[in-house]
Amino acid sequence: MSMTSRKALALAACAGAVATLATSPAQAAPAVAAKPPVLAWAPCADAPTRECADLSVPLDYRDPKGRSIGIAVSRLRSDRPEAGRGTLLLIPGGPGGSGRDWLGRVGERLREETRGAYDIVSFDPRGVGGSARADCGLDRDDLEITKIRPWPAADGDIGANVAGARRVAESCAREGGELIRSFSTANEARDIDRLRQALGERKLSAWGVSYGTYVGAVYAQKYPDRVDRLVLDSSLDPDPSRVGRGWTANIAAATEDRFPDFARWASDPARDARHRVAERPEDVRPLVLALAERLDRVPERGPDGTERLTGNRLRARLQMALYDDRAFPGLAELIVSARAAGDAAPPAAEPAYASPEEAATLLGVLCNDMRWPRSPASYERAVAADRLRYPLTAGMPANVMPCAFWKNDPVEKPVRITDEGPSNILMVQNLRDPATPHRGALKMRESLGDRARMVSVDSGGHGAYLRRGNACGDRTVTAFLTTGERPERDVLCR
C-alpha cells in the first residue's frame, strides 16, 4: 500500500475450469468481443524513458458494447530483447494505489534485478490516477485519515463515526454515479485480462503487493491458464467472508506484532535526545499509550484554527510509521516533542488526508465487494472488545465504515481461492507486517495449497521483495521470476 495516505488506506472456482465471479448465470459477465483492444504507445509526458497508453474497457462487463472507460497503462521495455520472456505486470496495492507511480519507483531496479527478462507494465486501476475517476464529493474533514479509517472517540463512543459513515455513503451514492458502482476486485481482474489481450500475451507474469495480492489471486483463480509466474507479496486473507472488513480488522494484531521493532529502535542508547523515547524497549509502549490518552483531551483545532496533535492523530501516525523503518525517526521525534510540551502547549499537527479519488476508490472496492453488517450495535460491541485487546489501535480496525450504509448491494460474491490450478505461485511475506499480518498470509497459503510456496522474511514493515534488504528473500523471488525455480518447500529467510 505507496505514499503515507495510501499506506493508511490503508487502510481481500470450479475444479479444472476457469472460475466465474458471478453468483448466477444471469450475473455472469459475457465475453468481450473477439476483436482485441489496442494500445497506442507513446513516450510518457513525465518520464520519456517509459511508454504510456490508454486501455479502453467496458464500464460494465455485463454490457460490453455499452459505455467504455479508460485505464492508464505504462511500460518499461526490456533492455535485453533477446532475453525477453514477455510481460511482468505490477499489480498495485490499495485499493487506491497507482501502478504507474509504482512502476516509476521500482521499474529500473526491477529490470536490472531480472536482467531484462521482461517488459515491465503497470496500470492505474479504474478510479485511480490517469484512469477514469469518481468523486464522492466529500468535505475535507471527511478525507482526513482518522475519518476515512475511523477512530472512535476517546471514551470508545462511535456515534460520530456512525453519523459520518451514513453521510459518506449517501454522498458516494449521490455523487459517484455508475463509475463508483463499477469499482470491484472482480472488475479489476477483468480489466487485467483485457490488458493481457491488448499486450498480445497468451500468459502474464505478475507481482502483486498488498491488496494487489488478492487481485492477483483472484485473477489466477478466474483465469488459471493465463498466468505464467505469479509473486504475491504481503498477502491478504482471502476468506470470502472476511474480504474488506476482515482485512481492516487484521490491522489491530498486525500493529501489535510490529510495535516491538519500533520500541527497540526508539530505546537504543545510540539515539540522540530527540529520538530516544525511553531507556528500555519495554517502557516505550506504556509511554506512548499514556501520551495518546493525554492527547485525547486536546481539541482538533486551537483557537486560531491550527490543527493540533490529538490522541487519534498520534495513533494514526504510529500505525502508518510502522510500514517502514525509515519513518521511525519522525515518529520518535514527534513523541518526544509532544511529551515534553506537556498540557500547556499541545503541538501543532499536519494531519494526513486522502485525495478524493483515493477515498472513492477505497470505499468503492471495499463496499462493492461484499455486504457489510448493517447494525451500529454490532460495531459498538466489536470496537469495545478490540480496544481492550489491542490498545495501540484503540478500536479503529473494528469500527464502522460507510460500507455499513452503502446504497447498492454487491453484484457478485467474492471469489473463493482454491488449490485448483497450476503450481506457479510464490508468496513472500514479512513476519511483522503492520497491515497484512503473517497470520493472514498463512490463510492465503492454506487456500492455495500446492499451487504456492511461501518465503517468510524475518523482518518488519509492509512489502518484502526489494524493500527490506533481505538477500535470501530477494534472491528467491528473483530466481523464480527469471528461471521459474521455487523452493521445494516453504522457507524462512533470517
C-alpha positions in Angstrom: 0.0 0.0 0.0 2.7 3.9 -1.5 2.6 7.3 0.0 1.5 8.0 3.5 -2.2 8.5 2.9 -2.3 5.4 0.7 -0.5 3.4 3.3 -3.1 4.3 5.9 -5.7 3.5 3.5 -4.7 1.7 4.4 -6.4 1.1 5.4 -9.2 -9.2 0.4 -13.8 -21.8 -9.0 -14.8 -24.6 -10.4 -12.4 -27.6 -10.5 -10.4 -27.8 -13.7 -12.2 -24.9 -15.3 -12.0 -21.1 -15.5 -13.9 -19.7 -12.5 -16.5 -17.0 -12.9 -17.0 -14.3 -10.3 -20.8 -14.3 -10.7 -23.4 -15.8 -8.4 -25.7 -17.0 -11.1 -25.7 -17.3 -14.9 -27.7 -14.2 -15.2 -25.0 -12.2 -13.4 -22.1 -13.7 -15.4 -20.2 -11.2 -17.5 -20.4 -12.1 -21.2 -17.2 -12.5 -23.1 -15.9 -9.2 -24.6 -16.0 -9.0 -28.4 -13.3 -11.1 -30.1 -11.5 -8.1 -31.5 -8.6 -7.4 -29.1 -8.2 -3.9 -27.7 -5.5 -1.7 -29.0 -2.8 0.2 -27.1 -1.3 3.3 -28.8 2.1 3.6 -27.0 3.9 6.9 -26.8 6.6 8.3 -24.5 5.2 9.3 -21.1 5.0 13.1 -20.8 6.6 13.0 -17.3 9.0 10.1 -18.0 10.3 9.8 -21.6 12.1 6.5 -20.8 8.7 4.8 -20.2 5.8 4.5 -22.6 2.2 5.3 -21.8 -1.1 4.4 -23.3 -4.8 4.2 -22.5 -6.7 1.0 -22.5 -10.5 1.0 -23.2 -12.5 -1.3 -21.0 -16.3 -1.7 -20.5 -17.7 0.2 -17.6 -20.0 -2.8 -17.1 -18.8 -6.2 -18.4 -22.4 -7.4 -18.5 -22.9 -4.8 -21.2 -19.6 -5.0 -23.2 -20.9 -2.8 -26.0 -22.1 -0.1 -23.7 -20.1 2.8 -22.2 -16.4 2.4 -22.1 -13.8 4.0 -19.7 -10.1 4.5 -19.9 -7.4 2.7 -17.9 -4.0 4.4 -17.9 -1.1 2.0 -18.6 2.7 2.4 -18.6 5.5 0.2 -19.8 9.3 0.0 -19.3 10.6 -2.1 -22.1 13.2 -4.8 -21.6 16.8 -3.6 -22.4 17.7 -7.1 -23.5 15.1 -8.1 -26.1 16.9 -11.3 -26.8 16.3 -12.4 -23.2 12.6 -11.4 -23.3 10.1 -13.7 -21.6 7.1 -11.5 -22.2 5.4 -9.1 -19.7 5.7 -8.8 -16.0 2.7 -6.9 -14.7 2.9 -4.9 -11.4 -0.5 -5.1 -9.6 -0.6 -2.2 -7.1 -2.0 -2.2 -3.6 -4.6 -0.1 -2.0 -7.4 -0.2 -3.0 -6.4 3.1 -4.5 -2.7 2.7 -5.3 -1.3 3.9 -8.6 0.5 1.2 -10.6 2.1 3.8 -12.9 3.7 5.6 -9.9 4.9 2.3 -8.6 6.5 1.4 -11.9 8.2 4.8 -11.8 9.7 4.0 -8.4 10.8 0.4 -8.9 10.9 -0.2 -12.7 14.6 0.4 -13.4 15.7 -1.6 -10.4 13.3 -4.5 -11.2 14.5 -4.6 -14.8 18.1 -4.8 -13.6 17.2 -7.4 -11.0 15.5 -9.6 -13.6 18.2 -9.0 -16.1 15.9 -7.6 -18.7 13.8 -10.7 -18.9 10.5 -8.8 -19.2 8.8 -5.8 -20.5 7.5 -4.3 -17.1 4.0 -3.0 -17.3 1.6 -1.5 -14.7 -1.6 0.4 -14.7 -3.8 2.8 -12.7 -6.9 0.7 -11.7 -10.2 2.3 -12.5 -10.7 5.2 -10.2 -7.0 6.0 -9.8 -4.5 8.5 -11.3 -4.8 8.7 -15.0 -7.7 6.3 -15.3 -11.4 7.2 -15.1 -12.0 8.7 -11.7 -15.0 9.1 -9.4 -15.6 11.6 -6.7 -17.8 11.1 -3.7 -17.9 14.9 -3.1 -16.6 14.6 0.4 -15.8 17.6 2.6 -12.1 18.0 3.6 -12.8 16.9 7.1 -14.2 13.6 5.9 -11.0 13.0 3.9 -8.7 13.1 6.9 -7.1 9.7 7.6 -8.6 9.4 11.1 -12.1 9.7 9.4 -11.5 7.6 6.3 -10.3 4.8 8.6 -12.5 6.0 11.5 -11.0 6.1 15.0 -13.5 6.0 17.9 -13.8 8.9 20.4 -11.6 9.0 23.5 -14.1 7.0 25.5 -14.7 4.5 22.7 -18.0 6.0 21.6 -18.7 5.6 17.8 -21.7 7.8 17.5 -19.8 10.4 15.4 -18.3 7.6 13.3 -21.8 6.2 12.6 -23.1 9.6 11.5 -20.0 10.1 9.4 -20.4 6.7 7.7 -24.0 7.4 6.8 -23.1 10.8 5.4 -20.2 9.5 3.3 -22.3 6.5 2.0 -25.1 8.9 0.9 -22.6 11.3 -0.7 -20.9 8.5 -2.7 -24.3 7.2 -3.9 -25.3 10.7 -4.9 -22.1 11.9 -6.5 -20.2 8.7 -7.5 -22.6 7.5 -10.2 -22.2 4.4 -12.3 -18.4 4.6 -12.1 -18.1 4.1 -8.4 -20.5 1.2 -8.6 -18.1 -0.5 -11.0 -15.2 -0.5 -8.6 -14.6 -4.1 -7.5 -11.9 -6.7 -7.4 -13.8 -8.7 -9.9 -13.7 -5.9 -12.5 -10.1 -5.2 -11.8 -9.3 -8.9 -12.7 -11.4 -8.5 -15.9 -9.5 -5.2 -16.7 -6.2 -7.1 -16.3 -7.3 -9.8 -18.7 -8.4 -7.0 -21.2 -4.8 -5.6 -20.8 -3.3 -9.0 -21.4 -5.2 -9.2 -24.7 -4.1 -5.7 -25.7 -0.5 -6.6 -25.0 -0.8 -9.7 -27.2 0.3 -12.0 -24.5 -1.0 -15.6 -24.1 0.1 -15.5 -20.5 1.1 -12.8 -18.0 3.6 -13.0 -15.2 2.8 -10.6 -12.3 4.0 -9.2 -9.0 1.2 -8.1 -6.7 1.7 -6.3 -3.4 -0.8 -5.9 -0.5 -4.3 -5.6 -2.0 -2.7 -6.5 -5.3 -2.1 -10.0 -3.9 -5.8 -10.5 -3.6 -6.3 -9.1 -7.1 -3.6 -11.4 -8.4 -5.0 -14.5 -6.6 -8.5 -13.7 -8.0 -7.1 -13.4 -11.5 -5.2 -16.7 -11.2 -8.4 -18.4 -9.9 -10.5 -16.9 -12.6 -8.0 -17.3 -15.5 -5.6 -20.1 -14.4 -4.4 -20.8 -17.9 -3.4 -17.2 -18.5 -0.8 -16.9 -15.7 2.9 -17.7 -16.1 4.6 -16.8 -12.9 2.9 -15.0 -10.0 4.5 -13.4 -7.0 2.2 -12.5 -4.1 4.0 -10.0 -1.8 2.4 -9.2 1.6 -0.8 -11.2 1.2 -4.3 -10.6 2.5 -6.5 -13.3 4.0 -8.6 -14.4 1.0 -11.5 -15.9 3.1 -14.6 -14.7 1.2 -16.4 -13.9 4.5 -13.6 -11.6 5.5 -13.0 -9.6 2.4 -12.7 -5.9 3.2 -13.8 -5.9 6.8 -11.5 -8.7 7.8 -8.5 -7.0 6.2 -9.1 -3.9 8.2 -9.7 -5.9 11.4 -6.3 -7.7 11.0 -4.5 -4.3 11.4 -5.1 -4.5 15.2 -3.0 -7.6 15.8 -0.6 -6.7 13.0 0.2 -3.4 14.8 1.0 -5.3 18.0 3.3 -7.7 16.1 5.3 -4.8 14.6 5.4 -2.3 17.5 8.3 -4.1 19.3 10.6 -3.2 16.4 9.9 0.5 16.9 10.3 0.1 20.7 13.8 -1.4 20.3 14.8 1.3 17.8 13.4 4.2 20.0 15.2 2.9 23.2 18.6 2.3 21.6 21.3 4.1 23.6 22.8 5.2 20.3 19.8 7.5 19.7 20.1 11.2 20.4 17.8 13.0 22.8 15.4 14.0 20.0 14.7 10.4 19.1 15.2 8.3 22.2 11.7 7.8 23.6 12.7 5.6 26.6 15.6 3.9 28.2 14.3 0.4 27.7 12.1 -1.2 25.0 9.5 -2.3 27.5 9.0 1.3 28.6 8.1 2.6 25.1 4.6 1.1 24.9 3.2 2.4 28.2 4.7 5.8 27.5 3.0 6.0 24.0 -0.3 4.8 25.4 -0.2 7.4 28.2 0.7 10.1 25.8 -2.1 9.3 23.5 -4.5 9.2 26.4 -3.4 12.7 27.5 -3.7 14.0 23.9 -7.3 12.6 23.8 -8.2 15.8 25.8 -6.8 18.1 23.1 -9.3 19.7 20.7 -8.6 19.0 17.0 -8.1 22.7 16.4 -6.7 25.5 18.6 -8.4 29.0 19.0 -6.6 30.2 15.9 -7.7 27.2 13.8 -4.4 25.5 13.8 -4.7 21.7 13.6 -3.3 20.0 16.7 -1.9 16.7 17.6 -4.7 14.6 19.2 -4.6 11.1 20.6 -6.1 9.6 17.5 -3.8 11.6 15.2 -0.8 10.2 17.1 -2.2 6.7 16.9 -2.8 7.0 13.2 0.8 8.4 12.7 2.1 5.5 14.7 0.3 2.9 12.6 1.5 4.5 9.4 5.1 4.8 10.6 5.3 1.1 11.2 5.1 0.4 7.5 8.8 1.3 7.1 11.8 1.7 9.5 12.6 4.9 7.6 9.6 6.6 9.3 10.8 5.7 12.8 12.9 8.9 13.3 10.0 11.2 12.5 7.6 9.3 14.8 10.1 9.2 17.7 10.7 13.0 17.3 7.0 13.6 17.4 6.5 11.5 20.5 9.5 13.2 22.3 8.4 16.7 21.5 4.7 16.0 22.4 5.7 14.6 25.7 8.0 17.5 26.5 5.2 20.0 25.7 3.0 18.8 28.5 -0.6 20.0 28.8 0.2 23.7 28.3 1.1 23.7 24.6 -0.3 20.8 22.5 1.9 20.6 19.4 0.6 21.5 16.0 -0.1 18.6 13.7 -0.1 18.1 9.9 -2.9 15.5 9.5 -2.7 13.2 6.6 -5.5 13.4 4.0 -6.7 11.1 1.3 -7.3 12.6 -2.1 -10.9 12.5 -3.3 -10.0 9.7 -5.8 -8.3 7.6 -3.2 -11.3 7.8 -0.9 -13.7 7.0 -3.6 -11.7 4.0 -4.9 -11.0 2.6 -1.5 -14.7 2.8 -0.4 -16.0 1.7 -3.8 -14.0 -1.6 -3.8 -14.4 -2.4 -0.1 -18.1 -1.7 -0.1 -18.9 -3.3 -3.5 -17.0 -6.5 -3.0 -19.3 -7.8 -0.2 -22.1 -6.8 2.1 -21.1 -5.5 5.5 -23.1 -5.8 8.7 -25.7 -3.0 9.0 -26.3 -2.8 12.7 -24.4 0.0 14.5 -24.7 -2.0 17.7 -22.6 -4.8 16.3 -19.8 -2.3 15.6 -20.1 -0.9 19.1 -19.5 -4.4 20.6 -16.6 -5.1 18.2 -14.9 -1.8 19.0 -15.3 -2.3 22.8 -13.7 -5.7 22.6 -10.9 -4.6 20.2 -10.0 -1.6 22.4 -9.3 -3.9 25.3 -7.4 -6.5 23.4 -5.3 -4.1 21.2 -4.9 -0.7 22.9 -2.4 0.6 20.3 -5.2 0.9 17.7 -8.0 1.8 20.1 -10.8 0.0 18.3 -10.2 1.6 14.8 -9.8 -1.7 12.9 -13.2 -2.9 14.1 -15.0 0.3 13.6 -18.0 1.1 11.4 -17.3 2.1 7.7 -19.6 3.7 5.1 -20.0 0.2 3.7 -22.5 -0.5 6.6 -24.8 2.0 4.9 -23.8 1.5 1.2 -26.7 2.1 -1.1 -26.2 -0.7 -3.6 -25.7 -4.4 -2.9 -22.8 -6.4 -4.3 -23.4 -7.6 -7.8 -21.5 -10.8 -7.2 -20.0 -12.8 -4.4 -16.2 -12.8 -3.7 -14.1 -15.5 -5.3 -13.1 -18.4 -3.2 -9.3 -19.0 -3.7 -8.6 -22.7 -4.0 -5.8 -25.2 -4.7 -7.2 -25.9 -8.2 -4.8 -24.6 -10.8 -1.2 -24.6 -11.9 1.6 -24.7 -9.3 3.2 -21.4 -10.4 2.8 -19.0 -7.4 5.5 -17.8 -5.0 4.4 -15.9 -1.8 6.8 -13.6 0.1 5.9 -12.2 3.5 7.4 -10.3 6.3 6.9 -11.9 9.7 6.0 -8.5 11.3 3.8 -6.6 8.8 1.6 -3.9 10.3 -1.0 -4.0 7.6 -1.1 -7.5 6.2 0.0 -9.8 9.0 1.8 -13.1 8.6 -1.2 -14.9 10.1 -3.4 -13.6 7.3 -0.9 -14.6 4.6 -0.9 -18.1 6.1 -4.6 -18.2 5.2 -3.8 -17.4 1.6 -1.1 -20.1 1.7 -3.5 -22.6 3.0 -6.1 -21.7 0.4 -3.6 -22.1 -2.5 -2.3 -25.5 -1.3 0.3 -26.9 -3.7 -0.2 -24.1 -6.2 2.1 -22.0 -4.0 5.3 -21.9 -2.0 5.9 -19.3 0.7 9.0 -17.4 1.7 8.7 -15.8 5.1 11.2 -13.0 5.8 12.3 -12.2 9.4 11.7 -8.5 9.0 9.2 -5.8 9.9 7.3 -3.4 7.6 4.9 -3.6 4.7 6.2 -5.1 1.4 9.0 -7.6 1.3 10.6 -8.0 -2.2 13.3 -5.4 -2.9 12.2 -3.5 0.2 13.9 -4.9 3.3 17.4 -5.7 2.1 17.0 -9.4 2.9 19.3 -11.1 0.4 17.7 -14.5 0.9 14.2 -13.3 0.2 15.1 -11.1 -2.7 17.3 -13.8 -4.3 14.5 -16.4 -4.0 11.9 -14.2 -5.7 14.3 -13.1 -8.4 15.2 -16.7 -9.2 11.6 -17.5 -9.5 10.9 -14.7 -11.9 13.9 -15.3 -14.1 14.1 -19.1 -14.1 10.8 -20.4 -12.7 12.7 -22.1 -9.8 10.8 -22.3 -6.5 11.9 -23.8 -3.2 10.7 -27.4 -2.8 9.0 -26.4 0.5 8.2 -23.2 2.4 11.3 -21.4 3.7 12.2 -18.8 6.4 14.8 -16.2 5.5 16.5 -15.0 8.6 
